[in-house]
Amino acid sequence: MSRPINLGTWFGLKFTISLWSIVSYLATALALALVSGLWLALSANDALLAGALSAVMMFLCENLHQWGHSRAARRLGHPMIGVHHFSLFSFCVYPPDEPPLPPSVHIRRALGGFWINLLIGLLLVPASITLWPTGGAIGWLTAFTAFWNGAVLGLGALLPIDIPGVFTIDGGTILRCWREMKRRGA
């Protein structure tokens, strides 16, 4: 396994990315170029532009999602220290010496990210409805950005997926902590 690549510190958070994440974004850019090119009959250049911009947008919106988690964590007094991109997604990095926290804190931190992306997705719906029929890379990018933010990073983040030690998303954390609170009678 390769060492994470340091992307720098922004907003007090250390950002890192794995080699697999870089490969994932490049492959996604090519796949989205193919899909947008075939779906909208784009020229090769426009399709490559649509794919590349879509992948960049995915990366930026994932960071906005994590910024929401960071904001919630800071407000709760248990801040994040970083973000690590491991694929097309990333995870929050907390201090290694963070004490065990009550489930309610984990739930509130988990709820910090989805709303930003849901809001972006909803705000882009009118633009995507207007621009989609015109076609081109901008029509694709607007509609794809609305979908990615609203459906995947917004509502999709609330799916109760929790595979301990492998892959857990916000909804999985919320469900696990809610069950723990119920079990404790809190």
LINCOR-V644809 format. One record per residue. RES is the residue in three letters. PHI is phi in degrees with one decimal (999 if undefined). OMEGA is omega in whole degrees, -180 to 180 (999 if undefined). Layout:
res = <RES;RES>
phi = <PHI;PHI>
omega = <OMEGA;OMEGA>
//
This chain:
res = <MET;SER;ARG;PRO;ILE;ASN;LEU;GLY;THR;TRP;PHE;GLY;LEU;LYS;PHE;THR;ILE;SER;LEU;TRP;SER;ILE;VAL;SER;TYR;LEU;ALA;THR;ALA;LEU;ALA;LEU;ALA;LEU;VAL;SER;GLY;LEU;TRP;LEU;ALA;LEU;SER;ALA;ASN;ASP;ALA;LEU;LEU;ALA;GLY;ALA;LEU;SER;ALA;VAL;MET;MET;PHE;LEU;CYS;GLU;ASN;LEU;HIS;GLN;TRP;GLY;HIS;SER;ARG;ALA;ALA;ARG;ARG;LEU;GLY;HIS;PRO;MET;ILE;GLY;VAL;HIS;HIS;PHE;SER;LEU;PHE;SER;PHE;CYS;VAL;TYR;PRO;PRO;ASP;GLU;PRO;PRO;LEU;PRO;PRO;SER;VAL;HIS;ILE;ARG;ARG;ALA;LEU;GLY;GLY;PHE;TRP;ILE;ASN;LEU;LEU;ILE;GLY;LEU;LEU;LEU;VAL;PRO;ALA;SER;ILE;THR;LEU;TRP;PRO;THR;GLY;GLY;ALA;ILE;GLY;TRP;LEU;THR;ALA;PHE;THR;ALA;PHE;TRP;ASN;GLY;ALA;VAL;LEU;GLY;LEU;GLY;ALA;LEU;LEU;PRO;ILE;ASP;ILE;PRO;GLY;VAL;PHE;THR;ILE;ASP;GLY;GLY;THR;ILE;LEU;ARG;CYS;TRP;ARG;GLU;MET;LYS;ARG;ARG;GLY;ALA>
phi = <999;-80.7;-75.6;-62.6;-95.3;-78.0;-99.2;107.0;-114.6;-129.4;53.7;78.3;-115.7;-85.6;-101.4;-130.4;-142.3;-89.0;-60.7;-59.6;-64.8;-61.4;-61.0;-61.6;-67.3;-64.8;-64.2;-66.0;-59.2;-67.4;-63.0;-70.8;-63.2;-64.0;-62.8;-65.8;-63.4;-72.4;-66.5;-106.2;52.5;-79.9;-66.4;-58.3;-64.7;-65.3;-65.7;-63.6;-63.0;-61.6;-65.1;-64.9;-65.9;-64.2;-66.0;-63.1;-61.3;-59.5;-63.0;-63.9;-71.0;-63.2;-68.5;-63.7;-58.5;-67.6;-61.3;-61.5;-62.5;-62.2;-60.6;-63.5;-63.1;-64.6;-63.7;-84.6;83.9;-132.4;-72.2;-76.3;-116.7;-172.5;-136.3;-119.3;-86.2;-109.1;-159.9;-75.1;-118.8;-141.9;-133.8;-74.0;-112.6;-110.5;-56.8;-63.2;-97.8;-63.8;-70.5;-59.0;-112.8;-64.0;-55.0;-62.1;-68.4;-61.7;-63.3;-66.2;-66.5;-64.7;-78.3;-72.0;-96.7;-61.4;-64.3;-63.2;-69.4;-61.9;-63.5;-59.6;-58.7;-66.2;-66.6;-86.0;-57.6;-59.6;-65.1;-70.0;-64.4;-73.8;-86.7;-55.9;-63.0;-75.9;73.2;76.4;-63.2;-70.0;-62.0;-61.7;-61.4;-64.4;-67.4;-65.5;-64.3;-61.4;-64.4;-60.3;-72.1;-71.0;-87.3;-89.4;-80.2;-87.8;-66.0;-61.0;-65.6;-88.8;-62.0;-80.6;-96.4;-144.8;-112.5;-50.4;78.9;-120.6;-159.0;-133.8;-108.7;-52.4;-61.5;-66.1;-63.4;-61.2;-63.6;-61.4;-70.6;-62.9;-63.1;-64.3;-63.9;-63.8;-62.8;-77.8;79.5;-83.0>
omega = <-178;179;178;177;-178;178;179;-180;178;178;179;-180;176;-180;176;180;178;176;178;179;179;178;180;180;178;179;179;177;179;179;180;174;179;-179;-179;179;180;-176;-175;-178;180;172;-180;-180;179;179;178;177;179;179;-179;180;177;179;177;179;179;180;-179;-179;173;178;175;177;-180;176;176;176;-179;179;180;-179;180;179;-180;180;179;-171;172;174;-179;177;177;176;-178;178;172;180;-179;175;178;175;179;-180;-180;-179;179;-180;174;-177;177;180;-179;178;179;179;-178;176;-179;-180;-176;-172;-169;-172;180;-178;177;179;178;180;-179;179;-179;-179;180;179;-179;176;180;-173;-178;-178;180;178;179;-178;-178;176;178;-174;-179;-180;-180;179;177;180;-176;-179;-176;-174;-174;-176;178;-178;-179;180;-179;176;-176;179;-179;175;-173;179;-178;-175;176;175;-173;-180;177;177;-179;-179;-179;-179;177;178;179;178;179;-180;180;-178;-178;999>
//
